[in-house]
């Protein structure tokens, strides 16, 4: 059974995100970040709700600064929505689950 929420490093980004056949939600976070901790249970719950339709990936910006720079992550949490290897949408900061759901549903429709 596939994990619903996976933590990756930069070396897995191409395989897990860019080459994914499914849309991908990427959560750029840091362990010390309060707002990141606030949305953590929301992301975990959504990963179960959207299992099999959307891949959920977490990337620690402290351990993966190159990726954070590559994607222009200036504030965390930054959640990016990828489809066909490209960023389709971005949410910065802690927002309600409904905001993520709207973005995810739109992403699925485009896929």
C-alpha positions in Angstrom: 0.0 0.0 0.0 1.3 3.4 -0.9 2.0 6.0 1.8 -0.5 8.9 1.6 2.1 11.5 2.7 5.8 11.2 1.9 8.8 13.2 3.0 11.4 13.6 0.3 14.7 15.2 -0.4 15.9 17.0 -3.5 17.2 13.8 -5.0 13.7 12.4 -5.2 11.9 15.5 -6.5 12.1 14.7 -10.2 10.7 11.2 -9.7 8.1 12.0 -7.1 6.8 15.3 -8.3 7.9 16.3 -11.8 7.4 12.8 -13.3 4.3 12.0 -11.3 1.3 10.7 -13.4 -1.0 12.3 -10.7 -1.3 15.8 -9.5 1.0 16.6 -6.5 0.6 18.8 -3.5 4.1 19.8 -2.2 4.3 21.2 1.3 7.5 23.2 1.9 7.9 23.4 5.6 10.4 23.6 8.5 10.2 21.8 11.9 10.6 25.1 13.8 7.7 26.8 11.9 4.5 27.3 14.0 2.2 27.9 11.0 3.7 24.8 9.3 2.8 22.7 12.4 -0.7 24.3 12.3 -1.5 23.0 8.8 0.3 19.6 9.3 -2.9 17.8 10.5 -4.9 19.4 7.7 -2.4 18.2 5.1 -2.3 14.7 6.7 -6.2 14.4 6.6 -6.4 15.7 3.0 -3.8 13.1 2.0 -6.2 10.4 3.2 -9.2 12.0 1.6 -7.5 12.4 -1.8 -5.6 9.1 -1.7 -5.1 7.6 -5.2 -6.0 10.9 -6.9 -3.4 13.3 -5.6 0.2 12.6 -4.3 1.1 14.5 -1.1 4.8 15.4 -0.6 6.5 17.3 2.2 9.9 19.0 1.8 11.9 20.3 4.7 13.3 23.7 3.5 16.1 23.6 6.0 17.4 20.3 4.6 16.6 21.2 0.9 17.5 24.9 0.5 18.3 24.4 -3.2 14.8 23.3 -3.9 13.3 26.2 -1.9 15.5 28.6 -3.8 14.6 27.0 -7.2 10.9 27.5 -6.5 11.2 30.9 -4.9 10.0 29.9 -1.5 10.4 33.0 0.6 7.9 32.2 3.4 6.7 29.0 4.9 4.5 27.1 4.9 4.4 27.3 1.1 2.2 24.7 -0.6 2.6 24.2 -4.3 0.2 22.3 -6.5 1.9 20.5 -9.4 0.3 18.9 -12.5 2.3 17.4 -15.3 5.5 18.6 -13.7 4.5 22.2 -13.5 3.4 24.5 -10.7 -0.3 25.2 -11.2 -1.1 27.1 -8.0 0.5 28.2 -4.7 -0.8 28.9 -1.2 1.4 30.7 1.3 0.7 30.6 5.0 -1.7 28.7 7.2 -5.2 28.6 5.5 -8.3 26.5 6.2 -8.8 23.0 4.7 -11.5 24.4 2.4 -8.8 26.5 0.6 -6.7 23.4 0.0 -9.7 21.4 -1.1 -10.8 24.0 -3.7 -7.2 24.0 -5.1 -7.0 20.2 -5.1 -10.4 19.8 -6.8 -9.3 22.3 -9.5 -6.1 20.4 -10.0 -7.9 17.1 -10.4 -10.2 18.7 -13.0 -7.2 19.9 -15.1 -5.4 16.6 -14.9 
